[in-house]
Amino acid sequence: MADFYKFLASYEVLIYILLAIGGLFSFRWLWRSWREWQVAVFSLEREFSARRLGRSAAISILITILFCAEFSMATFILPGLPADTFLTTPTLDLISTPTGTLSPEMMTQFSGLLPQTAAAGTTGCVPNQIMITFPEAGNEITGAVEIIGTVNIPNFGFYKYEVAPLGSDTWATISASRTIVNSASLGRWDTTALTPGDYQLRLVVTDNQGQLLPPCLVPVRVVPLQ
C-alpha cells in the first residue's frame, strides 16, 4: 500500500494529464454515439448505436470516477499520511553498516558545523539547517507549546521531534512532517500528560534516502500547570 501511495504522490500531474486525455476522447465518443442513436431509423441500427452508447457511457463514467478518486487521495488522504510513508527504505547490512551511518562527505559537513551550534546545553544542532530555537536549553515548559525551529537540508526527506526523560534512551515521537521549515513552527507539544521534571527534546531529520542525520537535542524542564 505504501508503494501505491508513493506512486500516486509522485505521478499526480501525469495521472491528471492521462485522465484528461482519456476523458476528452471518451466524451467525444459518447457524444457521437448519442447523436447516432438519435438519428438511427432501423431497429438493428438503433441496437448497434445503443451498444456503442452504453460502452462509451461506461468508459466516461469510469474515467470520471478515477479522476475524482485521484483528486480525493491527493487532496485529503496523502497529506495526512506519516512522512516516512513516502521514503524509500534502504536495505541495510546490520553487520557491516551501522544504522544512521553518514557518508564521509556528510560527516565532514556536519562535523564542521557542530562546534558552532552553540547554545549552552544544546547538542547536534546545525545553524540554518537543523535547529530548535524555542524552547531554548533550560527553559521551563508547561501546558501546550509551539516548537519553533528550522529544518532545511539538501535532499530533505522528513523530520520528527521526540521527547525522553533526561538520561533515558527511551524516546517517544510527538509528531512528524515532510515539509521544509525555516524559522517557523515545527509543531505543537502538549506536556500536560508528562510527569514534571527534566526532559530532552530531540529533532531528528532524515534525508530522502532514509539516512538519519545527527539529532538536535535541547534539555528542558516540564513544570506543572499553576
Secondary structure, DSSP 4 states (H G I P E B T S, - for coil): -HHHHHHHHHTHHHHHHHHHHHHHHHHHHHHHHHHHHHH--SHHHHHHHHHHHHHHHHHHHHHHHHHHHHHHIIIIIGGGS-GGGGS------TTTS-TTPPPHHHHHHHHHHGGG--STT-BS-BTTTEEEEESPTT-EE-SEEEEEEEE--TTEEEEEEEEEETT----EEEEEE-S-EEEEEEEEEE-TTSPSEEEEEEEEEEETTSPBPPPEEEEEEE----
